Amino acid sequence: MKPGFRTGQLRFYLPLVLLVLLGFLLAWHFVQPAPPDHIVIAAGEPGGAYLNYARRYAELLKREGIELEVLETGGAVENLALLREGKVELAFVQGGVAPASDANLGIRGLASLYYEPLWLFVRNDLQLPGRLPTLENLKVSVGPEGSGTRALVVQLLRDNGLDPSRPGLESLPSKEAARRLVDGSLDAAFIMASPQSDTVRGLLHHSGVHPVSFDRAAAYARRYGWLRELVLPEGAEDLALNLPRQDLRLLATTANLLSRDTLHPAIVSLLMQVLKEVHGRGGWFESPGEFPSSRYLPLPLDEQAKRYFEHGPPFLQRYLPFWAATFIDRTKIMLLPLLGLLIPLFKVAPPLYRWRMRARIYRWYDQLEEVDRRAASQPPPDAEVLLATLRRLEEEVRDVKVPLAFSDQLYHLRLHIDFVRREVRRRLVGSR
């Protein structure tokens, strides 16, 4: 390809390329920012289910290039405070802890994850009926400060006319409460954890303590919509030892995952898939596929989470790695204006280019026609002037560079110049 031809092509297509780039830049202005590669979750106390699950999430998210920083906290109340202050993007919050007014602070629900049963363990020498008023004057652990356990127990004590600030009520982590219950320095302990937790299983198997069945669990569940009545069947923990020794009626709430409404939608979609992988298999109280769920949430459901529950993962995330899916999803907004520019350009550019190439040839036909007209005029002009004009045209045409597809028209022009030259000579000779 000749250098002159390349220069001509560049001059023609450069304005079109600049127009497309301008459309690209305008579209880029409206593209959503890329999802962050680092987010923070408020979990819970060491050894608790919240912390264990958060670390599991971190492992799965790391595969997709997302770092989930896990904060150890006192529990649901502290988690909610951190979320309100914007210090974390995600938080485990127990049902009944977050008021509906938190929606005004930009807090949204992603999913409820599993049931959290409330256990009441007492020493074997205290044969108490399953009613809270019998705990009066006993040394009882009601859960650590900042935990959802303590918030729930305090509410239940008040409902039963007990003073939650009286001496003898202690705010202990579950492991510490279990240790003191076993050594006899504590009479009873409220613990909120799954039956598979080491703390609960250890107490179920310990000969010096026993779990208490809540006689009025159904009444509590009717009173508070976020509470559920669960039954742990006799022998469910250990059939050989028959643990528990009778059906246990337990109160339970749900563990919920809340977020800021500023959390990137792509992260929400990815996180929902992680929640399904971790919690979708079910447990002692949960049926397979029951969780994660949009039920039981105290706050409005996040829009992206809602789309996940209704339609599943985004189409691209089903088949592509997270980074590729998010890149395509972000750039698709730019494809529409670009297609809007490119389709007309593809239709207009070829004929426009043909017209431009032909115009480079056809402009000499005006001069050629003028020479032919002057040769036929009366009186005839000087022959040498007309022939000199034709020689100049022929030299100029030899220097024209056009694509191979238009070379036939260039040679036609040169043939026409030679034809006019012969006609000029014939007419001028005949007029003498």
N, C-alpha and C positions, 0 to 999 in steps of 0.2 A: 504494500500500500504506500502510495507516494506521500511525502511529508506535507505537501500542500493540501492534499485531500484530507489528511488527518486534521489539519488546522481548520479546514472548512467544516468538518463534522463537529469539532469541538465548539466552534462558534455557534453552530446551530443548536446543539444539544445542551450546552452549558446553561442557558437561561431556563430550559425545562428542568434540569437537575436542581438548579437553585430554587425553582418554584416548589418542587417536591420536598426539598429540605426545609423550606419555610413552613410547609404544611406539617412536616414531621415535628418541628420545634413547637409549633402552636399546639399540636396534640399532646406533646410531652408535658406541657404545662398542666394538663388536666389528668395526667397519669398518677394513680395513687402511689405513695412512697413504697419502697421495698419493705417487706416484713423485717422486723428486728431479728437479730441472731442471738439476743440475750434478753430473757425475761426473768422475773423474780416471783416466787410463790411463798406465801406464808403458810407453814405446815403445822407443826405441833411439837409436843414434848418428846424427848428421846424415848424410843421404845413404843411410841404410840402409832396407831394405824395411819394417821395423817402423814406423819414423817416418812413412814415406810412406803406409802403409796406415792408421795411426792418424789422420793428417790427413784421409784420405778418409772414414773413419768419422765424423769430426767434422763434415764437410760434410753428410753425409746425415742425421745426428742433428739438426743445427741446423734442418732443415726441419720437424722435429716438435717444436721448442721445447726440445730438450735440448742443453745445452752440454757438450761433451766436452773437458776440459782435457788436453792432450797434454804429457807430460814427456819431455824428452830424457834418455837414460840411457846407461850404458856397455854395456847389453845384457841378456841373459836372466837372468844371475845377480843383477845389481843389481835388475832388475824383480821377481824373486821375493822378494828381501829387502824391498823396499818393500811388496809385497803381504802378506807375513807381518806386517809392522809396522802394517798397517792404514792406511798413508799413501796408498794408491791403492785403487780398487775393481776395476780391471782391469789386466792385465799380459800382454804377450807373453812367452812362456817356451818356449824350445826344448826339444824332446823329449830326455829323458835328464837334464835339469837338476833337475826337481822330484821329490823322493822321495815315495813313497806316504804317508809319515808326515805330510806336510803336510796331509792330509785332517783330521787331528786339530786343526789350527789354523784350521779353517773355510774352507779353500781348495778350490774346486771347479773342474772343467773345463767350459768352455762348448762349445768345438769345436776340432778341428785344422783348419788353414786351407790349408796348401799344403806341398809338399816344399821343404826347404832343403838343397840340395846343398853338400857340402864340396869346395872346389877347392884343389888344390895347384899353384901356379905356380912354376916355377924358371927361372933364366936359361938361355938357349940353349947356353951353353958348358958347362953341367952336364948331361950326358946320363945322368940317373938312372933306374934301373928303378923301377917303381911300388911300392916297398916302403919303409916308413918308416925302417928301420935305416940306409938309405943317407944319411939326413939328419944323421947324427952328425958333429959338428965343423963343421957349416955354420951360417951366420947365417940364422936362420929367424924369421919373425913367426908367432906362434901365436894372434893375436887379442888385442884389448884386455882389460884387467882388467875383470871384471864381465860379460864376454860369454859367451854359450853356446858360441861358437866356441872360445874358450880352454879352457873346461871340457871340451869334447869332445876337442880335440887333446891336452891333457894326459893324458887317459885313454888315448888311443890310443898315445901315446909310452910310457907306463908298460907297456901291454900288450906292447910290442915291446922291453922291457928298456932303454929310454932314460931318462935322468934329465931330468925336465921343469924342473929348477931350474938346469941347467948354464949356464955363460956362453955367450952367442951366441943364446939364445932371447929374443926381444923381444916385448913386448905392445903392438902397434901397431894403431890403427884401420885399416880396410881401405884407405881412400884413401891414407893415409900409407905403408902397406906397399906398395901398388902403385907409388907414386912412387919409393920407395927401391929397389924391385926393378928398375924401369926404369933408374934412374941407376947401378945396379951396386953400391950400398952394402949390398945385401941379396941373399942367395943364393936364398932360397925364401920363400914366404908362403902361409899357410892363410887362405882367405877363404870365408865362408859367405854365399852370396847367390844370387839367381836368375840364370839365364843372361841375362836381359834387363837386369840392373843395369848402369849405366854403367861401374862399376869392372871387372866381369867382361868385358863386351864390349870395353872398351878393352884389356885384357890379351890377350884372344883375338886381337885384330887387331894387336897389337904384334909386330914382327919380332924383338925381342930376348928374348922370353920365350915359354914354351909350357906348356900344362897337362899334368899327369901323370895317367895312368890308374891307379887303385888295383887292382893285380893280385889282391889278396885281399879285394875288397869283399864277396863272398858270405860269406866267413868271418867278417868283422866283423858282418855282418847276422845271421848265425846266433848269434853270441856275445851280441849285444844286441838285444832285441826291438824297441827303439825306433829302430833303424837300418834303412835300406832300401838296396838296391843299385839304382842307376839307370844307364841307358845313354843318353848323348848321341850320336846317330848322326853319322858323318862327314859334314861339310858342312852340318850343321843350322843353324849360325850364318850361314854365307855360302857358298852353292853356287859362286859365281864364283871365290872365293878358296880354296874347299874348306877351310873352317874349321868345326870342328876337322879336322885332317888324318887323323884316324883315330877310330874309335869310342872314346868315353871312358867308362870304368866309374867311376862316382862313388858315394861314400857320401852318404847323405842322411838327415836326420831330418825331423820335421814341426814347423812353427810352430804353437804352441798358444796359445789365448786362455784365460786363467784368471781367476777372479773370487773375491771374498769371498762367503761364503754369505749375507751380509746384503744383497746387491744386490737391489733391488726386482724382483719377478717380472715386472712390466710392462716394466721396462727390459730385462730379459733377453730377453723376447719380441721387443721392438723391435730389439734388437741382433742377434738371430739373423737377422732379416730383412735387416738391413744386411750381415751377413756373407755371406749367400747372394747378394745383389746384387753384392758386390765380388769374391767368390772362386768363385762358381758357374760361371763361364764356362770354367774350366780354364786350362791353360798348357802349357808345353813338356813337362812330366812328368805333369801332372794331366789326367784326362779331364773333359769337361764334366759337371757334376753330382757329381763325386767328392768335392768339398769345398764347403762346410764339412762335416765328418764327426765322428761320435762315436767313431770308431776312433782308435787311437794315443794316446789321452789317458792321462797317468800317474796321474790322480786321478779320484775318483768324478765322474760327470756330474751337473751341476746339475739339479734336478728339473724346473724350467721348461724348460731346454734339452732335457731328455729328452722332455717333452711336445711340444716343437716338432719334434724329429726323428721322432716317432711320428705326430703328427696335423697338423703344419703350424702356421701362425700361429693365434692365437685367433680365433674366429669374428668378434667385433666389430672386431678390428684389420684384418680383410680388407676391410671395407666402410666403415669410419669413420676419421676422423682420429684420431691417437693420443690427443689430449686427451679427445675425446668417448668413445672406446672405454674408456679408463681410468676416466672418471667413471661411466659406466654400470656397468662391472665392479665398481667400489667400492660403488656404491649398491644393487646388486642384492641384497646381503645384507639391506638394510633393507626391501626390497619384500616379502619373505616374511612377517615379522611384521606389517607394515602390512596386507598382504592378509588375514592371519589375523584382524586386528581389523576391517577395513573390510567384508569380506564378511558376517560376522554382523551388523554394525551396519546395513548396508544392508537386511538382511532384517528386523531388529527395529525400526529407527527409524520406518518409516512406520506400522505398526500401533500402535506406542507413541505416536506423535504424534497419530494419530486418537483413541486412547483419552484422551489428555490434553485434546484439544479438546472431545470429547464430555463429559468429566467436568466441564468448566467450565459446560456447559449442564445436564447431568443432575442436578447437586447441588440445583437449585431444585425438582425434581420431588418430593423428599422433603417440602419445605414445602408444595408445592401439594397433595400427597396428604393431608397432615395437615389442611389447611383443608377439603378435601372430606369427610374423615371426621368432622370436628367438626360440619360443617353437617348431616350425616345422623344425628347422635347425639340422644338423648332425655334430658332436655329440650334443645331447641335453644339454642345459645349466642347471645350478642348479635350481631346481624347486622352492626352497624357495626364491630365488632372484626375480624370475618372479612374484610369488604370493605376495611378499612384494611390488613390484612395482604396482600391481593391487590394493592392499589395499590403497596405498598412493593416487592413482588416484581416488578411490572411496571416500576417505575422502575429497579430494579437491573438487570434484564435489558436495558433500553435502553442501559445503559452498558457492556455486555459487547462486547468486540471479538474477533471470530473470523475466520478466513480465509473467503473467498467460498465455498469448497467446503462449509463447515459452516453457512452462513447459513440454509439451508432448515430445519435443525434448530432454529435460534434462533427463526425465525418460527413454527415448529410450537409451540414453548414458549409464545410470546405468544398464539397461538390457543388453546392449552389453558388459559392463565390466564383468557382471556375466557370460555371455555366454563365453567370452574368458577365464575366470577363469576355467570354467568347461572343456573347450577344452585343456587348459594347463595341468590340472590334468589328463585328459584322455590320452593325448599324452605321458606325462612323465611316467605314469603308464604302458602304453603299450610298452614303449621302454625298460623297465627293464627286 
